[in-house]
Amino acid sequence: MPALVSSQHRGTINWLGGVPDRQFSLRATGADALMATFPGVADDSHSGLTRQSCSRVTALYPLATDIRNTRQFSILSVEDMDKIAQNMGLNSVDPAWLGASMVVKGIPDFTHLPPSSRLQFPSGATLTIDLENRPCNLPAKVIDEDAPGNGKAFKAAAKDLRGVTAWVEREGTIRVGDTVRLFVPDQRAWARA
């Protein structure tokens, strides 16, 4: 029996993008297609085989320790973004505001996919889910540029809805409109003693 099994869930790629210069702005630029390579997507500030550790992993490493980059992609769902917009009192939330790499439609409870789940695309490209992407205050500035006064509401509005981070397990092209297949680990939930 394989350790990863098809969940029978399929989604559709609704949006793709990348962040050209994260030091300048978190705002993503939309794209019709992305080439996912082992280091990530060329010219995206989230790319690289390694990255500097951040506050998310301080229980393991001092800040700025060189670690494997499991945050090459920031992926959200249409359904979760609709809930974020509702929580913020907005008609919609632009994925570009959030520095998103991808927006998927049709996979339920997307933000809480099990770690090590796989998203596989028609080209064979496969992304491995790392963890839930916990909301932070970084999108606030970009949100305020387009929806003044709403940025401060993002972090609370996005709790449990911010999507996941992922890294490239198999290279290939990903296109807007692609169908994505979800594979999940075939194991029971951890029994905390």
Order of alpha helices (4+ residues) and beta strands (2+ residues): beta-beta-beta-beta-beta-beta-alpha-beta-beta-beta-alpha-alpha-beta-beta-beta
